Amino acid sequence: QESRGAGQVGELAELVQSRLVRPLGLEGEMYIGIPPDLPSCRLASLCTAAFVEEMTESATGRVQGPSSPRLSEAGAESEGKQAEDLEWERKKGSQQIMNPSVFNMRSVREACVPAANGHMSARALARFYSSTIASYSTSNVPSKSSSIAGIFNAETIDAIRLSTPASNLHQEEFKGGDLMSQAEGIKFGLGFQLHEFVVKSGQVVTGLAHGGVGGSLGFAIPEEGLAVAVTVNQMRLKNCQVKKIVREIYKEFGLDSKSLC
């Protein structure tokens, strides 16, 4: 049974490489579980101390007092490491899995955990989202992503956008203050979050998206042929810098969204 499980993990990692990474020209930039020989210097470490403080305050309703000052955004690396170590010691059992600093561990990075440990550059994430809509076109707006091979045809994209409301669990998760929290009920379609965008013409369209814990996000708008990705390693519950970046992109392309940033 263990052997079969290991084989399935290896097959999934290879599937990602053969069906996505290599066709999109992203070798060395996109992994679901990093290879053992990948140098650590190529990996960004998650800075989680401020995020953990914010999550604690959100859960308890208590703000850290003067005796426990919040770390600055940049923060000294040693101070952040000490805070993470202390937070790790406080948590026991399954609680440790909820501590985001666990994803800095080499053994966790090498594991193939599709829902949680994708490693990729912002370019790779944007190119992936571009590939999801590359085959899509309308009679008025041909896709601007024609240089990238599409992984979905137009019919599949339409099927993805036939959404179902998120479960109550997911709704509660996304009301926690992160980039996706403005919407009362996040909708999902075949694994993607679905968000409404107002395009320059005034039409309301549905885009494919996902917001990661701490601020990183990617999204694509089929009607606009536009794909965007922002990746961060300074995790925050409300990542104002990412919101500013996305808002500037909206301004440039004449877009707006009530549920995404």
Number of C-alpha atoms within 10 A of each C-alpha: 6 7 8 9 10 12 12 13 18 14 12 17 20 15 12 15 19 12 11 20 20 13 14 19 13 19 13 17 15 23 25 23 23 23 14 12 7 11 9 10 7 9 14 13 15 16 24 23 27 22 21 22 21 21 15 14 13 14 10 9 10 10 14 13 8 7 6 9 10 15 15 10 12 10 15 10 10 9 12 18 16 12 18 21 13 12 16 17 10 10 13 9 7 8 10 15 13 12 16 19 20 17 17 16 10 13 12 15 22 19 18 21 15 14 7 15 18 16 19 18 20 19 16 21 24 21 23 27 24 31 24 25 32 28 24 26 19 11 5 7 12 16 20 19 22 16 10 18 17 20 19 16 14 17 10 16 20 15 11 20 20 14 18 14 13 17 13 10 8 14 17 14 14 20 16 16 16 21 26 26 21 16 15 13 19 24 20 22 18 14 12 17 21 27 24 17 20 16 18 13 8 11 10 14 17 19 23 24 23 20 21 16 17 23 23 20 23 21 26 26 24 29 20 22 20 19 25 20 23 19 18 20 13 20 21 26 19 19 19 14 12 19 16 12 12 19 16 13 14 18 10 9 12 13 18 20 15 13 17 23 20
